[in-house]
Amino acid sequence: MSDIATNLTERALRGIRALTAVKPDWRTKIKEESFDMQLSERCVLGQVFGHFDKGMQALNLQHGEDGITHGFQLRPAELASSIPEWNRIWRSLIRE
């Protein structure tokens, strides 16, 4: 696994722990066919809470560094190159 993939996985796992603490059944809300971490209503928080912003509020997280460290957002420098990997990692972890 590349360093980027390892880092994104660790961040997503932190997000999964936060999600599970607030909404243990969150995986049942995910519709894989429309899942897309780039879109605020189709990302993991969007599908679980109705919108990315509502999910961040429910988890008591702030946009920016909180979202990044929990795998819900990417750093600006990661955007162009990491989006496909970010989606792949989240899809894989959701299936576990």
C-alpha positions as CSV (number, residue, x, y, z in Angstrom):
1,M,0.0,0.0,0.0
2,S,1.4,3.4,-0.9
3,D,2.0,6.1,1.8
4,I,-0.9,8.1,0.5
5,A,-3.3,5.1,0.7
6,T,-2.0,4.2,4.1
7,N,-2.6,7.8,5.3
8,L,-6.0,8.0,3.8
9,T,-7.0,4.6,5.3
10,E,-5.9,5.7,8.7
11,R,-7.9,8.9,8.5
12,A,-11.0,7.0,7.2
13,L,-10.7,4.5,10.0
14,R,-10.7,7.5,12.5
15,G,-13.9,8.7,10.8
16,I,-15.5,5.3,11.0
17,R,-14.8,5.2,14.7
18,A,-16.5,8.6,15.1
19,L,-19.4,7.5,12.9
20,T,-19.9,4.3,14.8
21,A,-19.9,6.1,18.2
22,V,-22.7,8.3,17.1
23,K,-24.6,6.1,14.7
24,P,-23.7,2.4,15.1
25,D,-25.9,1.3,12.1
26,W,-24.4,3.9,9.7
27,R,-23.4,1.3,7.1
28,T,-27.0,0.3,6.5
29,K,-27.6,3.9,5.2
30,I,-25.0,3.7,2.4
31,K,-26.1,3.2,-1.2
32,E,-23.0,2.0,-2.9
33,E,-24.3,2.7,-6.4
34,S,-24.5,6.4,-5.7
35,F,-21.6,6.7,-3.3
36,D,-19.1,9.5,-4.1
37,M,-16.9,11.2,-1.4
38,Q,-16.7,14.4,-3.6
39,L,-20.4,15.1,-3.3
40,S,-22.0,16.5,-0.1
41,E,-25.2,14.4,-0.4
42,R,-23.6,11.2,-1.7
43,C,-20.5,11.0,0.5
44,V,-20.6,8.9,3.7
45,L,-21.8,11.8,5.8
46,G,-24.3,12.9,3.2
47,Q,-25.8,9.4,2.9
48,V,-25.9,8.8,6.7
49,F,-27.1,12.3,7.8
50,G,-28.6,13.8,4.6
51,H,-25.7,16.2,3.9
52,F,-22.0,16.5,4.6
53,D,-22.5,19.6,6.9
54,K,-25.2,17.9,9.0
55,G,-22.9,14.9,9.4
56,M,-20.0,17.1,10.5
57,Q,-22.3,18.8,13.1
58,A,-23.6,15.4,14.3
59,L,-20.0,14.3,14.9
60,N,-19.1,17.6,16.4
61,L,-16.4,18.1,13.8
62,Q,-15.2,21.3,12.1
63,H,-14.6,21.7,8.4
64,G,-10.9,21.7,7.6
65,E,-8.5,19.9,9.8
66,D,-11.2,17.9,11.7
67,G,-12.7,16.7,8.4
68,I,-9.3,15.9,7.0
69,T,-8.0,13.9,10.0
70,H,-11.3,11.9,10.0
71,G,-11.1,11.1,6.3
72,F,-14.2,13.1,5.3
73,Q,-12.2,15.8,3.5
74,L,-8.9,15.9,1.5
75,R,-6.2,18.4,1.8
76,P,-6.1,20.9,-1.1
77,A,-2.8,19.3,-2.3
78,E,-4.4,15.9,-2.4
79,L,-7.5,16.8,-4.4
80,A,-6.3,16.2,-7.9
81,S,-4.4,13.0,-7.4
82,S,-6.2,11.3,-4.5
83,I,-9.9,11.4,-5.2
84,P,-10.1,7.9,-6.9
85,E,-8.0,6.3,-4.1
86,W,-10.1,8.1,-1.5
87,N,-13.4,6.7,-2.9
88,R,-11.8,3.3,-3.3
89,I,-10.6,3.2,0.3
90,W,-14.0,4.3,1.7
91,R,-15.9,1.8,-0.4
92,S,-13.6,-1.0,0.8
93,L,-14.0,0.0,4.5
94,I,-17.8,0.4,4.2
95,R,-18.0,-3.3,3.0
96,E,-16.0,-4.6,6.1
